[in-house]
Amino acid sequence: MASPTQAIETFRSVVQFKEFERDPVTRRLSKVADVNDLRKVAKRRLPRGIFDYIDGGAEDERTLDRNSSSFSKIEFRPRVLRDVSELDTSTTLFGKTIPSPLLFAATGFTRIADSQGELAVARAAARAGIPYGLSTMATRSIEEVAAVSDGPKWFQVYTWKDRGLVQSMVERAAAAGYEALTLTVDTAVLGRRERDVRRGYTLPPKIGLETIVDGIIHPAWTLDFLTNEPITFANVVGHDDEDGSTAVSLAEHVNTQFDQSLSWDDVEWLASIWDGPIVLKGIQTVADAKQAVASGVAGIALSNHGGRQLDDAPAPIELVDPVAQEVGGQVAIICEGGARRGSDIVKAIALGADAVSVGRPYLYAMGAAGERGVDWLIDFFDTGLRRTMALSGCRTIADIDRDLVVWRS
Ligand SMILES: Cc1cc2nc3c(=O)[nH]c(=O)nc-3n(C[C@H](O)[C@H](O)[C@H](O)COP(=O)(O)O)c2cc1C
């Protein structure tokens, strides 16, 4: 039997108390292991209406679920003994080298997650060289974002009925050095996001009794919201009476302002006023992918708007292979929606995508820990991508080929 002194010594050798971390953001992030953890922290910190606006999808949210769960139906056929001591994750998109195939998709209203909004996301993306898509419905303007980011920037276009307004935004994006345009083609009308319907959610958030209670139980967000300049649709301020200076229902706004007559002719029109690559964002069939190639665009984003538009639309990852078989090599294929790990990037590339784009992950990161949360997220995707490449025997992005994955039946 050990003597009391020996027992104390043994106890001492195994007990180790962590020093208390004074910085709250570091403390928060130290307990986060993946995107789902970021989501949980964001859920705790954001008012419920804001969290649901970011997190939710259309109708029964089946497409939202499948966007992510479909990745789990893919299995690797890893190769071994391939000397993976040196990895290169860089790739080329529209003639430019980027450090990895990860892109940040455009999301509107980023300032509802954190007051720095699009500026914070753009700065973090620029530090890592990740192309960042700024939304037409952004809460920081084209110029404000360009002033803080010398990284690659794309501008996402919604087609207002007022084409003069669209043209002026495209010209501003060109003048501010944005490299590509993404034309969103899946939003003829707004999808029915029933979490928002239940709450009567508006943008910017309207203050009512329920919101006040929500604000009181989420004090950090409320303080941040109240001590910063009001949230507006920064790209259209002054252009119409729904520029965000008053709260509007998003569905009403989209359904009255956006042009439902948008057609392939408009793609031609956009090409006539923009001198760089155009990506059609929201392609959901092989037939439209072929038509996109015929229209002469440089890229397509296989996307259903993160499950926020047409419920029961196909999961982007399930479209990659059939689309790549038809049009691979003729147009850049971006898989957009549901990717939550570096391994998801590898799966999409193996099936034939050129890049993978994410939206909610960086919004959760903003809600959980602001700009530092986005830095954390970028590192998480990067290390996950590298680890998966190493474990599956791929040294470069070009090594990630169709033989690497199979669909589990
Ligand atoms: C809160 C939120 C706002 C969005 N706003 C826009 C937008 O303004 N324009 C757009 O084209 N897509 C928008 N999207 C769609 C994203 O660009 C992207 O397709 C989607 O987030 C990808 O799915 P993921 O969130 O699973 O990564 C938004 C998505 C979310 C979650």
The ligand as a Gaussian input file, in Angstrom:
#p B3LYP/6-31G(d) Opt

LIG

0 1
 C      -27.887000      34.393000     -43.531000
 C      -27.647000      34.154000     -44.984000
 C      -27.742000      35.210000     -45.880000
 C      -27.527000      35.003000     -47.237000
 N      -27.564000      36.077000     -48.080000
 C      -27.312000      35.892000     -49.392000
 C      -27.274000      37.007000     -50.271000
 O      -27.446000      38.151000     -49.861000
 N      -27.051000      36.762000     -51.587000
 C      -26.842000      35.497000     -52.068000
 O      -26.663000      35.341000     -53.271000
 N      -26.826000      34.436000     -51.250000
 C      -27.050000      34.601000     -49.933000
 N      -27.027000      33.517000     -49.097000
 C      -26.671000      32.179000     -49.625000
 C      -25.165000      31.930000     -49.528000
 O      -24.489000      32.682000     -50.496000
 C      -24.808000      30.461000     -49.756000
 O      -25.431000      29.999000     -50.911000
 C      -25.169000      29.528000     -48.605000
 O      -24.933000      30.148000     -47.361000
 C      -24.338000      28.267000     -48.722000
 O      -24.734000      27.311000     -47.802000
 P      -24.052000      27.107000     -46.364000
 O      -24.578000      28.206000     -45.517000
 O      -24.540000      25.759000     -45.978000
 O      -22.553000      27.158000     -46.526000
 C      -27.236000      33.693000     -47.724000
 C      -27.143000      32.643000     -46.826000
 C      -27.340000      32.847000     -45.462000
 C      -27.200000      31.692000     -44.523000

